[in-house]
Amino acid sequence: MEIQQKDGTKKGSFFIEESGEIVAEMSYVWTGKNIIIDHTEVAERFEGKGIGKQLVHYAVEYAKKNGIKIMPLCPFTKKIIDLTASYQDVLL
């Protein structure tokens, strides 16, 4: 499953699509040059398979690569970032 990105001037998302259907998505809003992650959702049939964690990892790597910070308002994303020491440097 490949993570893709939709990005606009004000908001965007990291998502996984299967057979034309988005089965997992993490949405964010731009705030200056940083992002606020406001929601993460995984289709019920994919829950418990680590896909949400993959989205968080992808977002963190994107932030590191592009020199941006993340404010995780989404409780799931916040929990994963808080529990992963190597993700701490991207927190806003």
Summary of the structure (lengths in Angstrom):
residues: 92
radius of gyration: 12.4
end to end distance: 28.8
largest distance: 35.7
contacts: 253
relative contact order: 0.18
helix: 37%
strand: 40%
